[in-house]
Amino acid sequence: MSTFQVPTLADMTAQGTTPEVLFWVGCAGSFDDRAKRITKAIARILHHCEVPFAVLGAEESCTGDPAKRAGNEFLFQMQAAQNIAVLNGYEVKRIVTGCPHCFNVLKNEYPELGGNYEVMHHTQFIRDLIDQGRLKVADGNPFKGRRITFHDPCYLGRGNGEYAAPREVLSTLDAELVEMRRCKQNGLCCGAGGAQMFKEAEKGNREVNHERTNDVLDAKPQVVATGCPFCNTMMTDGVKNAERESSIDVKDIAELIAEAADLVPSSTSQDTP
């Protein structure tokens, strides 16, 4: 697999060029080892489609979403103001991100603080690339005919009403897309949106991601497709708890498409761009 260099926005600006989109990587995509593989898949797709893109690199910091959800509005506004100053300084217009939490806060909460951008979730952008003919899935892709279910991220689905894009992207795999009993508007949170990833669970009879995994098992899929790095972690943990790792794969949609378009060796998705 060929390697390529992902430019920073500072590099492109110094060269007098402007990217088509800024790829907002997010904290999970930058630091979590599993989520880094999703980041690489998105980067490979953008590179393959010859989309001029850049990242902020060290200039990117947390959007402030965790602080805001935890009730620390002061810290959120400090973090948001810092990011907005950087983004506006580069005159950023379009942002693509693989994290629904970043997507939601950048799209809906930054404008009132002076940050106005066209923000797209990576499944929306990938759908557009496919519709434009810039991205094609290989005829003999490894997911053809496989049984796939999609777990709706809260901040993409119920938070922003986007249910179509991920499913339209998955439809290009020529797989058997099966819906869980609780899906779309009635989807069940895996727990990550409620910060269950970051703390001990409250008292109850089971972990919420284990409850969501029961919905997965009822659908009898071979693959659980996700659109959020946090959902990916929670669903992976749930599948592991159910001792079904050998029969159910958990992959982000970007990973599925990158593999189906023959951008990543099917034997591994951990190689570097």
C-alpha positions as CSV (number, residue, x, y, z in Angstrom):
1,M,0.0,0.0,0.0
2,S,1.4,3.3,-1.1
3,T,2.1,6.0,1.5
4,F,1.2,9.7,1.3
5,Q,1.7,12.8,3.4
6,V,-1.3,14.5,4.9
7,P,-0.6,18.3,4.8
8,T,-1.4,20.7,7.6
9,L,-3.4,23.8,6.9
10,A,-0.4,25.8,7.9
11,D,1.7,24.0,5.2
12,M,-0.9,24.6,2.5
13,T,-1.3,28.2,3.5
14,A,2.5,28.7,3.3
15,Q,2.4,27.3,-0.2
16,G,-0.4,29.6,-1.2
17,T,-2.9,26.8,-1.7
18,T,-6.4,26.3,-0.2
19,P,-7.9,22.9,0.5
20,E,-11.3,21.8,-0.6
21,V,-12.1,20.7,3.0
22,L,-10.5,20.7,6.4
23,F,-10.5,17.3,8.0
24,W,-11.3,17.7,11.6
25,V,-9.8,14.7,13.2
26,G,-11.0,15.1,16.8
27,C,-9.6,13.8,20.1
28,A,-10.6,10.2,19.6
29,G,-9.3,10.1,16.1
30,S,-6.0,11.6,17.2
31,F,-5.2,9.7,20.3
32,D,-7.2,6.5,20.6
33,D,-5.4,3.6,18.9
34,R,-8.6,2.0,17.5
35,A,-10.0,5.4,16.3
36,K,-6.7,6.2,14.6
37,R,-7.6,3.4,12.1
38,I,-10.8,5.2,11.3
39,T,-8.9,8.4,10.8
40,K,-6.6,6.7,8.4
41,A,-9.5,5.2,6.4
42,I,-11.1,8.6,6.0
43,A,-7.7,10.1,4.9
44,R,-7.2,7.3,2.4
45,I,-10.6,7.9,0.9
46,L,-10.0,11.6,0.6
47,H,-6.6,11.0,-1.0
48,H,-7.8,8.4,-3.4
49,C,-10.6,10.7,-4.6
50,E,-8.1,13.5,-5.1
51,V,-9.9,15.8,-2.6
52,P,-7.5,18.6,-1.6
53,F,-7.7,18.4,2.1
54,A,-5.6,19.3,5.2
55,V,-5.7,18.9,8.9
56,L,-4.9,21.4,11.6
57,G,-2.4,19.1,13.3
58,A,-1.0,20.5,16.5
59,E,-3.3,23.6,16.1
60,E,-6.4,21.4,16.5
61,S,-7.7,21.2,20.1
62,C,-10.8,19.7,21.7
63,T,-14.0,21.3,20.5
64,G,-15.2,21.7,24.0
65,D,-18.1,19.3,23.6
66,P,-17.2,17.1,26.6
67,A,-16.9,20.2,28.8
68,K,-20.3,21.5,27.6
69,R,-22.1,18.2,28.1
70,A,-20.6,18.0,31.6
71,G,-22.1,21.4,32.4
72,N,-18.9,23.5,32.3
73,E,-20.0,26.2,29.9
74,F,-17.1,28.5,30.8
75,L,-14.5,25.9,29.8
76,F,-16.5,25.1,26.6
77,Q,-16.5,28.7,25.5
78,M,-12.8,29.0,26.2
79,Q,-12.0,26.0,24.1
80,A,-14.4,27.0,21.3
81,A,-13.1,30.5,21.2
82,Q,-9.5,29.2,20.7
83,N,-10.6,26.9,17.8
84,I,-12.7,29.6,16.2
85,A,-9.8,32.0,16.2
86,V,-7.7,29.4,14.4
87,L,-10.3,28.4,11.9
88,N,-11.3,32.0,11.1
89,G,-7.6,32.9,10.8
90,Y,-7.3,30.4,8.0
91,E,-10.7,31.4,6.5
92,V,-11.9,27.8,6.7
93,K,-15.2,27.3,4.9
94,R,-15.8,23.5,4.8
95,I,-15.1,20.9,7.5
96,V,-15.4,17.1,7.4
97,T,-15.2,15.1,10.6
98,G,-15.6,11.4,11.5
99,C,-17.0,12.3,15.0
100,P,-20.7,13.1,15.4
101,H,-19.9,14.9,18.6
102,C,-17.5,17.3,16.8
103,F,-19.9,17.5,13.9
104,N,-22.8,18.6,16.2
105,V,-20.9,21.2,18.2
106,L,-19.1,22.7,15.2
107,K,-22.3,22.8,13.1
108,N,-24.8,23.9,15.8
109,E,-23.0,25.6,18.6
110,Y,-20.0,27.4,17.1
111,P,-22.1,29.8,15.0
112,E,-23.3,31.8,18.0
113,L,-19.7,32.2,19.0
114,G,-18.6,33.5,15.6
115,G,-17.7,30.2,13.9
116,N,-19.7,29.7,10.8
117,Y,-18.7,26.8,8.6
118,E,-20.3,24.2,6.4
119,V,-19.8,21.1,8.5
120,M,-20.2,17.5,7.2
121,H,-20.1,14.1,8.8
122,H,-17.8,11.8,6.9
123,T,-20.7,9.6,5.8
124,Q,-22.4,12.6,4.2
125,F,-19.1,13.5,2.4
126,I,-18.5,9.9,1.3
127,R,-22.0,9.7,0.0
128,D,-21.4,12.9,-2.1
129,L,-18.1,11.4,-3.4
130,I,-19.9,8.3,-4.5
131,D,-22.8,10.3,-6.1
132,Q,-20.3,12.4,-8.0
133,G,-18.5,9.3,-9.4
134,R,-15.3,10.1,-7.6
135,L,-15.4,7.0,-5.4
136,K,-16.3,3.5,-6.6
137,V,-16.6,0.3,-4.7
138,A,-14.9,-2.7,-6.2
139,D,-17.2,-5.3,-7.8
140,G,-15.7,-8.2,-5.7
141,N,-15.7,-6.2,-2.5
142,P,-15.4,-8.4,0.6
143,F,-18.7,-7.3,2.1
144,K,-20.9,-8.2,-0.9
145,G,-23.8,-10.4,0.4
146,R,-22.7,-10.1,4.0
147,R,-25.3,-9.2,6.6
148,I,-24.6,-5.7,8.0
149,T,-26.5,-3.7,10.6
150,F,-25.9,0.0,11.4
151,H,-25.9,1.6,14.8
152,D,-27.1,5.2,14.7
153,P,-24.9,7.6,16.6
154,C,-27.1,9.8,18.8
155,Y,-25.5,13.1,17.7
156,L,-25.8,12.2,14.0
157,G,-29.3,10.7,14.0
158,R,-31.6,12.1,16.7
159,G,-29.4,15.1,17.2
160,N,-29.2,16.2,13.6
161,G,-31.8,14.1,11.8
162,E,-29.2,12.3,9.5
163,Y,-30.3,8.7,9.0
164,A,-30.0,8.5,5.2
165,A,-26.4,9.2,4.4
166,P,-24.8,6.2,6.3
167,R,-27.4,3.8,4.9
168,E,-27.0,5.1,1.4
169,V,-23.2,4.6,1.6
170,L,-23.7,1.1,3.0
171,S,-26.1,0.2,0.1
172,T,-23.1,0.6,-2.3
173,L,-21.5,-2.5,-0.7
174,D,-24.2,-4.7,-2.2
175,A,-24.6,-6.2,1.3
176,E,-27.7,-7.3,3.1
177,L,-28.5,-4.3,5.3
178,V,-30.6,-5.3,8.3
179,E,-32.1,-2.9,10.8
180,M,-32.1,-3.5,14.6
181,R,-35.4,-3.4,16.3
182,R,-34.5,0.0,17.8
183,C,-33.1,2.1,15.0
184,K,-33.3,5.6,13.5
185,Q,-35.5,7.8,15.6
186,N,-36.1,5.0,18.0
187,G,-32.4,4.0,18.2
188,L,-30.9,3.1,21.6
189,C,-27.8,5.0,22.7
190,C,-24.8,2.8,23.2
191,G,-23.9,4.9,26.2
192,A,-21.0,6.9,24.8
193,G,-23.2,9.9,24.1
194,G,-24.2,9.9,27.8
195,A,-20.5,9.8,28.9
196,Q,-20.6,6.2,30.0
197,M,-17.3,5.7,28.3
198,F,-15.6,8.0,30.7
199,K,-17.0,7.0,34.1
200,E,-18.3,4.2,36.2
201,A,-21.9,3.2,35.4
202,E,-24.8,4.1,37.6
203,K,-26.6,1.4,39.4
204,G,-28.7,-0.8,37.2
205,N,-29.1,-4.4,36.0
206,R,-26.7,-4.2,33.0
207,E,-24.4,-1.9,31.1
208,V,-26.2,0.2,28.4
209,N,-23.8,-0.9,25.7
210,H,-24.5,-4.6,26.6
211,E,-28.2,-3.8,26.3
212,R,-27.5,-2.3,22.9
213,T,-25.5,-5.4,21.9
214,N,-28.6,-7.5,22.6
215,D,-30.3,-5.6,19.8
216,V,-27.3,-6.4,17.6
217,L,-27.4,-10.1,18.4
218,D,-31.2,-10.2,17.6
219,A,-30.5,-8.8,14.1
220,K,-27.9,-11.6,13.5
221,P,-25.4,-9.5,11.5
222,Q,-21.9,-10.4,10.5
223,V,-20.8,-6.8,10.7
224,V,-21.9,-3.9,12.9
225,A,-21.3,-0.6,11.1
226,T,-20.6,2.5,13.1
227,G,-20.3,6.2,12.3
228,C,-18.7,7.4,15.5
229,P,-15.4,6.4,17.2
230,F,-17.0,6.4,20.6
231,C,-19.9,4.2,19.4
232,N,-17.2,1.9,17.9
233,T,-15.5,1.5,21.2
234,M,-18.8,0.8,23.1
235,M,-20.1,-1.7,20.5
236,T,-16.7,-3.5,20.3
237,D,-16.8,-3.9,24.1
238,G,-20.4,-5.1,23.9
239,V,-19.6,-7.7,21.2
240,K,-16.6,-8.8,23.2
241,N,-18.7,-9.1,26.4
242,A,-21.1,-11.4,24.4
243,E,-18.1,-13.5,23.3
244,R,-19.0,-12.9,19.6
245,E,-15.7,-11.3,18.4
246,S,-15.1,-14.3,16.1
247,S,-18.4,-14.0,14.3
248,I,-19.3,-10.2,14.4
249,D,-16.9,-7.5,13.2
250,V,-17.3,-3.9,14.4
251,K,-16.1,-1.4,11.8
252,D,-16.7,2.3,10.9
253,I,-18.4,3.0,7.6
254,A,-15.2,4.7,6.4
255,E,-13.2,1.5,7.1
256,L,-15.8,-0.6,5.2
257,I,-15.7,1.7,2.2
258,A,-11.9,2.0,2.2
259,E,-11.6,-1.8,2.2
260,A,-14.4,-2.3,-0.4
261,A,-12.7,0.3,-2.7
262,D,-9.5,-1.7,-2.3
263,L,-7.7,1.2,-0.6
264,V,-6.7,-0.8,2.4
265,P,-5.5,-4.5,2.4
266,S,-8.3,-6.7,3.7
267,S,-5.9,-8.5,6.0
268,T,-5.3,-5.3,8.1
269,S,-6.5,-1.8,8.5
270,Q,-3.7,-0.6,10.8
271,D,-1.2,0.5,8.2
272,T,-0.2,4.2,8.1
273,P,-1.1,6.6,5.3
